[in-house]
């Protein structure tokens, strides 16, 4: 039984009539009291809670109020006699129920109302699932951008390691050959060892660079669980991961002030920063590399933490600016997913923050993330 309708009434006769009326038409469950109904709600998924108002121990409005807290997605419907109409209207106004039905019910009207309420619940559930899939899709996209940047960055230090290892092997071969022949010149050997030591220092630096680069992977692989997040660290990792792309596009002006931590998911906030920075880079034309500027600024103000991502690209037309946060809307010539900014705003709002944009054609675009300080 998938997401049934739960009817609650202390009158057994009403439950029997309800079952006879809807049997075969809709999945249904019944309960004889508010306490029993809450036990059912806590044990299985219920699409619609249909409750009588007048019940001993716990009224229908009181049950709906409790269900609103514990199961906000369940559609709550109150069925009541005319004398209880004021209670029903008050419950609607306070958001405890979505609608009310009158007793005695007319079978066809009851079925249509419950079908509509259940479809409303199922639509909400489908939308939630779609949102989760969109988040996963956008995260894969973000991972691809990060992976491309990491691959490009790693080639440099790995190339240094490979070259230096070959030089070291050749030096050691020559030194070993001289020792075997007994013709080792102390002065020459000292110089060779000093050169090898310098080469090993270069190798150590290259290894350090590789390890530092791979840390940027953490932005997209750590748990999405909420915790205290240091935005400075997140920004450093993100800007490190796109350094190759940045070099091709322009210059980064990075200003990270001392700020308190914020509460949220490190992974998702990293995704927000990545989306904003990548969008800014893609807005700047490569042929204007000498004048392109990307500004990333982090500061604290009035108990808030603010992040500015600003570019001096072509800007966004006013008509497009009004839709910039709409899902699937994109201004990119190559299409793009049109999901990055919509999901970024959603992530920020889930942290009780805001994401705003201003833009002037021919001047540039700025995004401002505003988040409450975590402590």
C-alpha positions as CSV (number, residue, x, y, z in Angstrom):
1,X,0.0,0.0,0.0
2,X,1.7,3.2,-1.2
3,X,1.0,6.4,0.6
4,X,-2.6,5.7,1.8
5,X,-5.3,7.9,3.2
6,X,-5.7,7.7,7.0
7,X,-9.2,8.4,8.3
8,X,-9.5,9.0,12.0
9,X,-12.9,8.8,13.8
10,X,-13.9,7.5,17.2
11,X,-17.2,6.3,15.8
12,X,-16.7,2.8,14.5
13,X,-19.8,3.1,12.3
14,X,-18.3,6.0,10.4
15,X,-15.1,4.0,9.8
16,X,-17.1,1.1,8.4
17,X,-19.0,3.4,6.0
18,X,-15.8,5.2,5.0
19,X,-14.2,1.8,4.1
20,X,-17.2,0.7,2.2
21,X,-17.3,4.0,0.3
22,X,-13.7,4.1,-0.9
23,X,-12.7,0.4,-0.9
24,X,-11.0,-0.3,-4.2
25,X,-10.9,3.3,-5.3
26,X,-8.1,4.6,-3.0
27,X,-5.6,3.0,-0.6
28,X,-7.0,3.7,2.9
29,X,-6.2,3.1,6.6
30,X,-8.4,3.9,9.6
31,X,-7.8,4.7,13.2
32,X,-10.2,5.1,16.2
33,X,-8.3,7.9,18.0
34,X,-5.7,10.6,17.7
35,X,-3.1,8.5,19.6
36,X,-3.6,5.5,17.3
37,X,-3.4,7.8,14.3
38,X,0.0,9.2,15.4
39,X,1.3,5.6,15.9
40,X,0.3,4.9,12.3
41,X,1.8,8.1,11.0
42,X,5.1,7.3,12.7
43,X,5.3,3.8,11.3
44,X,4.4,4.4,7.6
45,X,4.1,7.0,4.9
46,X,0.7,8.6,4.9
47,X,-0.4,10.9,2.0
48,X,-3.6,12.3,3.5
49,X,-4.7,12.6,7.1
50,X,-8.5,12.9,7.2
51,X,-9.7,13.4,10.8
52,X,-13.0,14.0,12.5
53,X,-13.1,17.1,14.8
54,X,-15.0,15.8,17.8
55,X,-13.1,13.0,19.4
56,X,-12.4,12.3,23.1
57,X,-8.8,12.9,24.3
58,X,-7.5,14.6,21.2
59,X,-9.6,16.7,18.9
60,X,-9.1,16.6,15.1
61,X,-7.6,20.1,15.2
62,X,-5.1,19.0,17.9
63,X,-4.2,15.9,15.9
64,X,-3.7,18.0,12.7
65,X,-1.5,20.4,14.7
66,X,0.7,17.6,15.9
67,X,0.9,16.1,12.5
68,X,1.9,19.4,11.0
69,X,5.0,19.4,13.2
70,X,6.0,15.8,12.7
71,X,4.8,15.2,9.2
72,X,4.5,18.6,7.4
73,X,4.2,17.0,3.9
74,X,1.1,15.0,4.8
75,X,-2.0,16.7,3.5
76,X,-4.3,17.4,6.5
77,X,-8.1,17.4,6.0
78,X,-10.7,18.0,8.7
79,X,-14.2,16.5,8.4
80,X,-16.7,18.2,10.7
81,X,-20.3,19.0,11.3
82,X,-21.7,22.4,10.7
83,X,-21.5,23.3,14.4
84,X,-17.7,22.9,14.3
85,X,-17.3,25.1,11.3
86,X,-15.5,27.9,13.2
87,X,-12.9,25.5,14.5
88,X,-12.3,24.3,10.9
89,X,-11.9,27.9,9.5
90,X,-9.5,28.7,12.4
91,X,-7.4,25.6,11.7
92,X,-7.1,26.6,8.0
93,X,-6.1,30.1,8.9
94,X,-3.4,28.8,11.2
95,X,-2.1,26.3,8.6
96,X,-3.0,23.3,10.6
97,X,-5.3,21.8,7.9
98,X,-5.4,22.3,4.1
99,X,-9.2,22.0,3.7
100,X,-12.3,20.8,5.5
101,X,-15.2,18.6,4.5
102,X,-18.7,18.7,5.9
103,X,-20.6,15.8,7.6
104,X,-22.5,14.0,6.4
105,X,-20.3,13.5,3.3
106,X,-21.5,12.8,-0.2
107,X,-19.5,9.8,-1.5
108,X,-18.5,11.2,-4.9
109,X,-17.5,14.6,-3.4
110,X,-15.5,12.8,-0.7
111,X,-13.7,10.6,-3.2
112,X,-12.8,13.5,-5.5
113,X,-11.6,15.7,-2.6
114,X,-9.4,12.9,-1.3
115,X,-8.1,12.0,-4.7
116,X,-7.0,15.6,-5.2
117,X,-5.4,15.8,-1.8
118,X,-3.5,12.6,-2.4
119,X,-2.3,13.7,-5.8
120,X,-1.1,16.9,-4.2
121,X,1.0,14.9,-1.8
122,X,2.4,12.6,-4.5
123,X,3.3,15.7,-6.6
124,X,5.1,17.2,-3.7
125,X,7.0,13.9,-3.2
126,X,7.9,13.8,-6.9
127,X,9.2,17.4,-6.8
128,X,11.4,16.6,-3.8
129,X,12.8,13.6,-5.6
130,X,13.5,15.7,-8.7
131,X,15.2,18.3,-6.5
132,X,17.5,15.6,-5.1
133,X,18.3,14.4,-8.6
134,X,19.0,17.9,-9.8
135,X,21.4,18.4,-6.9
136,X,23.1,15.1,-7.7
137,X,23.4,16.1,-11.4
138,X,24.8,19.5,-10.6
139,X,27.3,18.0,-8.2
140,X,28.5,15.6,-10.9
141,X,29.0,18.7,-13.2
142,X,30.9,20.4,-10.4
143,X,33.1,17.3,-9.9
144,X,33.9,17.3,-13.6
145,X,35.1,21.0,-13.4
146,X,37.2,20.3,-10.4
147,X,38.6,17.1,-11.9
148,X,39.7,18.9,-15.0
149,X,41.4,21.6,-13.0
150,X,43.1,19.1,-10.8
151,X,44.4,17.0,-13.8
152,X,45.8,20.1,-15.4
153,X,47.5,21.2,-12.1
154,X,48.9,17.8,-11.3
155,X,50.7,17.5,-14.7
156,X,53.2,20.2,-13.7
157,X,54.5,18.9,-10.4
158,X,54.4,15.3,-11.7
159,X,56.4,16.3,-14.7
160,X,59.0,17.9,-12.4
161,X,59.1,14.7,-10.3
162,X,59.5,12.5,-13.4
163,X,62.4,14.6,-14.8
164,X,64.2,14.9,-11.5
165,X,63.9,11.2,-10.8
166,X,65.6,10.5,-14.2
167,X,68.4,13.0,-13.4
168,X,68.9,11.4,-10.0
169,X,69.1,7.9,-11.4
170,X,71.7,9.1,-13.9
171,X,73.7,10.8,-11.3
172,X,73.7,7.8,-9.0
173,X,74.7,5.6,-11.9
174,X,77.7,7.7,-12.6
175,X,78.7,7.9,-8.9
176,X,78.3,4.2,-8.5
177,X,80.4,3.6,-11.6
178,X,83.2,5.9,-10.3
179,X,83.1,4.1,-6.9
180,X,83.3,0.7,-8.6
181,X,86.4,1.8,-10.6
182,X,87.9,3.4,-7.5
183,X,88.3,6.7,-9.2
184,X,86.0,8.8,-7.0
185,X,87.1,12.4,-6.7
186,X,86.1,13.7,-3.3
187,X,85.5,17.2,-4.6
188,X,83.5,16.1,-7.6
189,X,81.5,13.6,-5.4
190,X,80.6,16.4,-3.0
191,X,79.3,18.5,-5.8
192,X,77.3,15.7,-7.2
193,X,75.7,15.0,-3.8
194,X,74.9,18.6,-3.3
195,X,73.2,18.7,-6.7
196,X,71.3,15.6,-5.8
197,X,70.2,17.1,-2.6
198,X,68.9,20.2,-4.4
199,X,67.0,17.9,-6.8
200,X,65.5,16.0,-3.9
201,X,64.4,19.4,-2.5
202,X,62.6,20.1,-5.8
203,X,61.0,16.7,-5.6
204,X,59.8,17.4,-2.1
205,X,58.3,20.7,-3.2
206,X,56.6,19.0,-6.2
207,X,55.2,16.3,-3.9
208,X,53.9,19.0,-1.5
209,X,52.2,20.7,-4.5
210,X,50.5,17.5,-5.5
211,X,49.2,16.9,-2.0
212,X,47.9,20.4,-1.8
213,X,46.1,20.1,-5.1
214,X,44.5,16.9,-4.2
215,X,43.0,18.5,-1.0
216,X,40.7,20.4,-3.3
217,X,38.9,17.2,-4.0
218,X,37.6,17.4,-0.4
219,X,35.2,20.2,-1.5
220,X,33.2,17.6,-3.5
221,X,33.7,14.4,-1.6
222,X,33.2,15.2,2.1
223,X,29.9,14.5,3.7
224,X,27.0,16.9,3.1
225,X,26.1,16.8,6.8
226,X,25.8,20.2,8.4
227,X,28.7,21.4,10.4
228,X,30.8,24.5,11.1
229,X,32.4,25.6,7.8
230,X,35.4,27.8,7.4
231,X,34.6,29.6,4.1
232,X,38.1,30.9,3.8
233,X,39.4,27.3,3.5
234,X,36.6,26.4,1.1
235,X,37.4,29.4,-1.1
236,X,41.1,28.7,-1.1
237,X,40.5,25.1,-2.2
238,X,38.1,26.1,-5.0
239,X,40.4,28.8,-6.4
240,X,43.3,26.4,-6.3
241,X,41.3,23.8,-8.3
242,X,40.5,26.3,-11.1
243,X,43.9,28.0,-11.2
244,X,44.7,26.7,-14.7
245,X,41.4,28.1,-16.1
246,X,42.0,31.3,-14.3
247,X,45.5,31.7,-15.8
248,X,43.9,31.4,-19.3
249,X,41.2,33.9,-18.5
250,X,42.5,36.8,-16.4
251,X,43.7,37.8,-12.9
252,X,42.3,36.9,-9.5
253,X,41.9,39.5,-6.8
254,X,41.5,37.5,-3.6
255,X,40.6,39.3,-0.4
256,X,39.8,36.9,2.5
257,X,39.2,38.7,5.7
258,X,38.9,37.2,9.2
259,X,35.4,35.8,9.5
260,X,33.6,33.4,11.9
261,X,32.5,30.0,10.7
262,X,29.1,29.4,9.2
263,X,26.7,26.5,9.7
264,X,26.1,24.3,6.7
265,X,27.4,21.6,4.5
266,X,31.0,22.0,3.4
267,X,30.4,20.1,0.2
268,X,27.3,22.2,-0.8
269,X,28.8,25.6,0.1
270,X,31.9,24.5,-1.8
271,X,29.6,23.8,-4.7
272,X,28.1,27.3,-4.4
273,X,31.6,29.0,-4.5
274,X,32.6,26.8,-7.4
275,X,29.5,27.6,-9.4
276,X,29.9,31.4,-8.9
277,X,33.7,31.4,-9.6
278,X,33.3,29.2,-12.7
279,X,30.4,31.3,-14.0
280,X,32.5,34.4,-13.6
281,X,35.4,32.9,-15.4
282,X,33.3,31.7,-18.3
283,X,31.8,35.2,-18.6
284,X,35.2,36.7,-19.3
285,X,36.5,36.5,-22.9
286,X,39.9,34.8,-23.2
287,X,41.1,37.4,-25.7
288,X,40.8,40.1,-23.1
289,X,43.0,38.2,-20.6
290,X,45.2,41.2,-19.9
291,X,42.3,43.2,-18.6
292,X,40.0,40.5,-17.2
293,X,39.6,40.7,-13.4
294,X,37.9,38.3,-11.1
295,X,37.4,39.6,-7.5
296,X,36.6,37.3,-4.6
297,X,36.1,39.0,-1.3
298,X,35.1,37.6,2.1
299,X,34.2,39.7,5.1
300,X,32.1,39.8,8.3
301,X,29.6,42.5,9.0
302,X,26.8,42.8,11.6
303,X,26.9,39.2,12.6
304,X,26.8,38.0,9.0
305,X,29.4,36.5,6.7
306,X,29.4,37.9,3.2
307,X,31.1,36.6,0.0
308,X,31.4,38.7,-3.1
309,X,32.2,37.2,-6.5
310,X,32.6,39.9,-9.1
311,X,33.8,39.9,-12.7
312,X,34.3,42.7,-15.3
313,X,32.9,40.7,-18.1
314,X,30.1,41.7,-20.6
315,X,27.4,41.7,-17.9
316,X,23.9,40.3,-18.1
317,X,21.0,41.8,-20.1
318,X,18.1,43.0,-17.8
319,X,15.7,40.6,-19.4
320,X,18.0,37.7,-18.6
321,X,18.8,39.0,-15.1
322,X,15.2,38.6,-14.0
323,X,15.4,34.8,-14.8
324,X,19.0,34.1,-13.8
325,X,18.0,31.9,-10.9
326,X,15.3,30.0,-12.8
327,X,16.0,26.3,-13.2
328,X,17.2,25.3,-16.7
329,X,17.7,29.0,-17.7
330,X,21.1,29.7,-19.1
331,X,22.9,32.5,-20.9
332,X,25.8,30.4,-22.0
333,X,26.4,30.0,-25.7
334,X,27.2,26.3,-25.3
335,X,24.0,25.6,-23.4
336,X,25.1,24.5,-20.0
337,X,22.7,22.8,-17.6
338,X,21.0,26.0,-16.4
339,X,20.9,24.5,-12.9
340,X,24.0,25.9,-11.1
341,X,22.6,29.2,-9.9
342,X,19.1,27.8,-9.1
343,X,20.7,25.1,-6.9
344,X,23.2,27.5,-5.5
345,X,20.5,29.9,-4.3
346,X,18.6,26.9,-2.8
347,X,21.7,25.8,-0.9
348,X,22.3,29.2,0.5
349,X,18.7,29.7,1.5
350,X,18.8,26.3,3.3
351,X,21.5,27.9,5.4
352,X,19.2,30.8,6.3
353,X,21.1,33.0,3.9
354,X,20.6,34.8,0.6
355,X,22.2,35.0,-2.8
356,X,21.7,38.1,-4.8
357,X,23.0,39.4,-8.2
358,X,23.5,42.8,-9.8
359,X,24.8,43.4,-13.3
360,X,25.5,46.2,-15.7
361,X,26.0,45.4,-19.4
362,X,29.5,46.3,-20.5
363,X,30.7,46.7,-16.9
364,X,30.4,43.3,-15.2
365,X,28.4,41.2,-12.8
366,X,28.6,40.7,-9.0
367,X,27.1,38.0,-6.8
368,X,26.8,38.4,-3.1
369,X,26.3,35.5,-0.7
370,X,25.0,36.5,2.7
371,X,25.1,33.9,5.6
372,X,24.5,34.1,9.3
373,X,27.6,33.6,11.4
374,X,27.7,30.2,13.0
375,X,28.9,31.3,16.4
